[in-house]
Amino acid sequence: MGQRRIAIAGYGNLGRGVAAAVGQNADMTLHAVFTRRDPSTIDPPTPQTPVLPWDELLDHRDEVDVLVLCGGSKDDLPQQGPELAAHFTTVDSFDTHARIPEYVAAVDAAARAGGNTSIVAVGWDPGMFSLNRLLGEALLPEGGTYTFWGPGLSQGHSDALRRVPGVAAGVQYTVPSPAAIDAVRSGSRPELTTREKHTRECYVVLEDGADAAEVERAVVTMPHYFADYDTTVTVISAEELAREHADMPHGGFVIRSGTTGGGHDQVVEYRLQLGSNPEFTASVLVAYARAAARLNERGETGALTVLDVAPSLLSPKPVDQLRAELL
């Protein structure tokens, strides 16, 4: 097959990352960018890339092999995921962990009805960390799994933060507890609450007339995002936000601490240290876009997650070459 045609739905930080990642893959071409903003205000990733209005998406469904959904998990993807899976093979980075089962079910029904394939909740967590949690538990059935995020800027939590009434702009950093990480690496298998493992630091620019105390209350009580953590909210100026918080680093650890059958303690750790959260997430999305296209070509439809996809489908290399080089 020739180059797979990739389109992007939503062109913020993640969408720009997807465009850059497609440019690194010789078996893909960027067909178009679709935006809810005025297309004339968007700088295309290349002069040849059309930037089209969102309302024209369905007019191009026969021209797109995979549509990469780059909206936010709080409000965009719950609606867009099922709606677009009915018409396109898709990948997305839905990351509200507690709602993934219901989201998978909704996208699955739509994708099957449309004869499409959707790989959902793709990124580094959920995504790469999910795979490593599975591997750790399968290899060390007697033990405990620990996930630490950060220190770094969370896209999903920052998006949720910016949707709080009264917030004009903002970012959120997830900070793991060094003491908790050290305890887990020691093999002692501590029992840690959510609050003991991380803190969340929010920096917000308020809209004119917004009540800082009310904004703080709305943030720290938000379910699924901040309510279970010690969360601080700091009001800053737009100038400080642009000066001090433009970069988007992130990362974290998955650690499985267990005991094998002979009684020996074993600790397995997977770590990510990311200079750009959206660019790495986009790179994962693009690899899984290749897998989604291949699965759809095989006639496999419905919604899948990273736990369901064979790793060889992510690579542009033939499987015989992968076996020769990587096994």
JOLINDA-V815117 format. One record per backbone hydrogen bond with DSSP energy under -1.0 kcal/mol. NH is the residue of the N-H (numbers start at 1). CO is the residue of the C=O. E is the energy in kcal/mol with one decimal. If there is no record, write none. Layout:
BEGIN
NH:CO:E
NH:CO:E
END
This chain:
BEGIN
4:27:-2.8
6:29:-2.9
7:66:-2.2
8:32:-2.1
9:68:-2.8
10:34:-2.8
16:12:-2.3
17:13:-1.8
18:14:-2.3
19:15:-2.1
20:16:-2.0
21:17:-2.3
22:18:-2.8
23:19:-1.4
24:21:-1.5
25:22:-1.7
28:25:-1.7
29:4:-2.5
31:6:-3.2
33:50:-2.5
34:8:-3.1
35:52:-2.2
41:38:-2.4
42:39:-1.5
49:46:-1.6
52:33:-3.3
54:35:-2.1
56:53:-2.1
57:54:-2.1
60:57:-2.0
61:58:-1.1
63:60:-1.8
65:5:-1.9
66:5:-1.9
67:89:-3.0
68:7:-3.1
69:91:-2.7
70:9:-2.7
77:72:-2.9
79:76:-1.1
80:76:-3.0
81:77:-2.8
83:79:-1.6
84:80:-2.9
85:81:-2.0
86:82:-1.0
87:84:-1.6
88:84:-2.3
90:117:-1.6
91:67:-1.5
92:119:-1.6
97:95:-1.4
99:96:-1.9
100:97:-1.3
103:99:-2.2
104:100:-3.1
105:101:-2.0
106:102:-2.0
107:103:-2.6
108:104:-2.8
109:105:-2.0
110:106:-1.6
111:107:-3.0
112:108:-2.5
113:109:-1.8
114:110:-1.7
116:111:-3.0
118:302:-2.6
119:90:-2.1
120:304:-2.9
122:92:-2.7
128:123:-1.7
129:124:-2.9
131:127:-2.0
132:128:-1.8
133:129:-2.3
134:130:-2.3
135:131:-2.6
136:132:-2.3
137:133:-2.2
138:134:-2.4
139:135:-2.6
140:136:-2.3
144:257:-2.7
146:255:-2.8
148:253:-2.7
150:251:-3.4
152:174:-1.7
153:249:-3.1
154:172:-2.2
158:154:-1.8
159:155:-2.6
160:156:-2.1
161:157:-2.4
162:158:-2.3
164:161:-1.6
167:164:-2.2
168:205:-3.0
169:205:-1.5
171:203:-2.1
173:201:-3.1
174:152:-2.7
175:199:-2.7
177:197:-2.6
181:177:-2.2
182:178:-2.5
183:179:-2.0
184:180:-2.0
185:181:-2.7
186:182:-1.3
187:184:-1.7
188:183:-1.1
197:193:-1.0
198:194:-1.2
199:175:-2.3
200:230:-2.2
201:173:-2.8
202:232:-2.9
203:171:-2.7
204:234:-2.5
205:169:-3.3
207:166:-2.8
210:207:-2.2
215:211:-2.3
216:212:-2.5
217:213:-2.2
218:214:-2.3
219:215:-2.2
220:216:-2.6
221:217:-1.3
222:219:-1.7
226:222:-2.1
227:222:-2.3
229:226:-1.8
232:200:-2.4
234:202:-2.9
236:204:-2.8
241:237:-2.2
242:238:-2.3
243:239:-2.1
244:240:-3.1
245:241:-1.9
250:274:-1.9
252:272:-2.3
253:148:-2.6
254:270:-2.4
255:146:-3.1
256:268:-2.8
257:144:-2.6
258:266:-3.0
259:142:-2.3
260:264:-2.3
263:260:-2.5
266:258:-3.4
268:256:-2.7
270:254:-2.6
272:252:-2.4
274:250:-3.0
277:248:-3.8
280:276:-2.1
281:277:-2.6
282:278:-2.4
283:279:-1.8
284:280:-2.0
285:281:-2.3
286:282:-2.3
287:283:-1.8
288:284:-2.2
289:285:-1.6
290:286:-1.5
291:287:-1.4
292:288:-2.6
293:289:-2.3
294:290:-2.2
295:291:-2.7
296:292:-2.4
297:293:-2.1
298:294:-1.3
299:296:-1.3
300:295:-2.5
302:116:-2.8
304:118:-2.9
308:305:-1.9
313:310:-1.7
314:311:-1.9
322:318:-2.1
323:319:-2.4
324:320:-1.8
325:321:-2.3
326:322:-2.9
END
